[in-house]
Amino acid sequence: MNQATAMKRFRRAKDLLDELGITEPEEIDLEAIAQHVGATVIRERLQGTEARIVGADDRAIITVNQDSLPTRQRFSIGHELGHWMNDRGRVDLACGADKQERFFTGTDKESLANNFATELLLPSGMFTPRLGRQPPTLPVIKDLAHTFRASFTATARRVVDLGAHPAMVICSSLTKRVWFKASSELEGLLWPNNQTSRDTLAYELLKRSEYGEATDEMDTNAWIDHENAEAYVLVESSVKVTPDLVVSVLWWKDQSQIRDLDS
């Protein structure tokens, strides 16, 4: 199979993993996967960006910032491969951490590249059995992120998408919600506030200059736009992922509260 044919076939990350016979997290060798679709990964010191891809016809070069954390480098490679698979033919893009964190739920090129990276690094067939019915706590998410060598953001989204507990993941700046993703049980039922409340752990983390994380039970109205939200409590686990953004996972220990809010 020539490279052009391979690129035409592999629009989905799952197709690529199946073709290569990859069945375990430790087998997800991104450099080898990239070579299989005509892309060579190199590492250099980059200023102001996490990765870039330059490609034409059936060959591409993906350059990754060698100074970034290994999980960031892996997500960057997956992200650029997403561009290569979706925008192939001629690609010349630079993608910083801000792009990788801010674009996750749309149909724009950056969101599609992020979704491809998530599916490539955290395949549902490998991820779901390891998650099982565990609640979306910070230790659970961090343990899965370690197993799959993935970023907190990508892993948190996967936990919310594939987990057994109604939950929500929200990316926030100091002033507003940037994006959110609700589990199927909550989608269309509960909506997060547009503004970042001062009563959230996310706000506290964003006010600090250093990176950090925090978990605690919070009043639901700090996060959820509902007239009766103040009567209930949720669990917030937040991690500062860039100097300007925090990713938070919300879930309810008492799921009867969700039914009450829906009534």
N, C-alpha and C positions, 0 to 999 in steps of 0.2 A: 504494500500500500504506500503510495507516495504521500508527501507531506500535505499537498493540496487536498487530496482525498480525505486524509485524516482530519484536517481542519474543518472540512465541510461536514463530516459526520459528527464531530464532537462539539455540539452546542451546549450540552448539559454536562455538569461535572460527573454525574453518576455514570454516564456513558463512557467517559474517559477512565474512571476507576474500574468499571467492569471489563473494559477492553484490556487493561493491564493486569487484571486478576488480583487487584488490591482488596484485601478483606480485613486487615487489622490496622489500627491507627499508626503503629510504628512503621508500617510499610508505605505510608504516604510520603514518598520522597519527591518533593516538589521540583527539584532540579532535574530529576529523571523524567518526571511527567512533562515538564516544560520542553525538554529535548525531544520527547515523543511527538510533540506538536510543532516542532520547528523553532522553539525559542530557547536561547542560551541565557542562563542566569550568571551575572557577575556581581561582585560586591566591591563598592568603592565608597569613599567618604563623599556624601552629598550634602549640599547646603540648601536648607529651606524646602527640602522635599524628602519623602521616604523612598520613592522609587520612580523610575521612568521606563517607558517602553518605546522602542523605535523599531518599526517593522515594515516590510514591504514584501509583496508576493507571498512566499511561503516561509520566510525566515524573519526572526525578530531577536532583538537583544533586550533583556530585562536587567536593568541596573538597580541594585538595592543598596540602601544606606547601611554600610558596614557597622556604623556606630549605634544603630538601633537595637532594641532588645530582640532576642531570637524570635519570640512570638510575633512581634511587629514585622520582622523581616519575612516570616512565613506568610503572614496575612498579606503583606505587600506583594509577594510573588503570586499568591492566589488571585489577588485583585488585578494585577497586570495580566495574568493569564485570562481572567474574565474579559478584559478589554480585547485581548488577542482572539479569543473565541467568538466574541460578539461583534467586534469592529474590524475583523481581519481584512487583509488586503493592503492597507496602508494605515499605520498607526504611529503617532508621535505625541506622546502624552507624558506629563509629569504629575504625580499624585502625592500629595502630602498627607500627614496624619489627619489634618482637619477634614479633607475630602473623605478619607476612609471612615471617619467617625460621624460626620454630619449627614452622609447620604446612605440611607438604608432602606427606606420604605417607598420610594417612588419608582418610576419607570425610566428615569434618566440613566445615562451611561454609567455614572458612578454607582448608583444603587444596584444596577444589574451586575456590575463588576464585584461589588461587595457580596451580593447574594451568591454569585458563582464561587467566590472564595470561601464563603461559609459552607456551601455544599461540598466543596472539595476537601476542606480541612476537617469538617465535622459531618461526615456522611450519616444520614438518618439510620441506615441499616446497622452501623456500628455504634452510633450514639444512643439510640433509644434503649437497647438492652442494658447499657451501662448506667443510664439515668434511672431506669425503672420507674418506681413510684416515689422516689425521693422528693422531698419538698425543695423548692428553689432557694435554698439558703446559700449564703456566701461560701461556706466550706464546700458544699456540693458543687457549686459552679467552678470554684477555683480548682478542685480536684479533677473535674472533667477537662478544664482548660489545660491542666498539666498533662493529663493522659493524651490529649490530642495535640498538644503543643500549639494551642490556639490563644487568641486574645480574649480578654474578659468580655468585651462587647459581643463578639461573634458567639461565644459560648453562652452568654446570657440570653441572647436572642434564640438560640437553639433550645435551651432549657424551657423557655416560655412557649415556643412553637410546639415542642414535642413532649412536654411534661404532662403529668397526670393532674397537676394542681392548677386551678384558675390563677393566672398571674399576668403581670404586665411589665414590660421593660420600657424605660423612658430615658432619653438622652436630653439633658438640660444644660442651658447656659445660665449665667447669673440672673438673667432677666426673663427668660422664656423657655418653653418646651421646644426642642429642636425637632424631635421625632418620637414616636412611640409605636409599640407593637403589643397588642393584647392577645392572649390565648383565645382559642376558639370559643370558650365558655363566656368570655367577657367582651368579645368583639361586638360592637354595636350596642352593648348594654351599659357599660360604664366608660366615661371619658375623663382623661386627666385634665387638670387645670392648664390654661394656656400660659400662665405666668408661674415662675418658680417661687414658691412660698418661702418666706423667711423661717417658717416652722419646720422645714424639712432638713434632713441630714445633708442632702445634696447642696442646699444653699450654704450650709456651714462649711462644707468641703471647698466649694467654689470661692469662698471668701478668703481661704488660706492660700499662701503662696506655694506651699509644698503639696506634693501628692499625698493621697491617703485614702482610707476606706472606713466605713462605719455601718453598723447594723443596730436597729432598735425598733420597738413597736411605736407607731405614730398614729395620731388621730387621722382618720381617713380623709377628712376635709382638707388636710394639708396638701393632698394630692388629687383628690377626686372631686369633680364638679357635679355635686348632687345635693339636693336640698336637705337630705337627712344624713349626709355623710359624717357630720360631727358626732353622731351617736355611736360610731363604730371605730374599730382599731385595725390597722394593717401592719405588716412587717415590711420595713424598708431596708434594703441592702444597697449601699451606694459606693461607687468607686470612681475616683477622679482619673480620667483617662487621657486628658490633655490639659494644658494650663487653663483652658476656658470651658471645658465640658466635663460633666459627670454622667455616668450611666447608672441608673437605679433599677432594681428589680423589686416589685411590689407583690405581696401575696397575703392571703388571709388564712390564719390558723383556723378560725371558725368560719367555715364556708356557709353556714346558715345566714351570716351577715349579708352575703352577696344575694341570697334569695330575698332577704328583707329589702335590700336596696332596689331589687327588681319589682317589688310588689307595689 
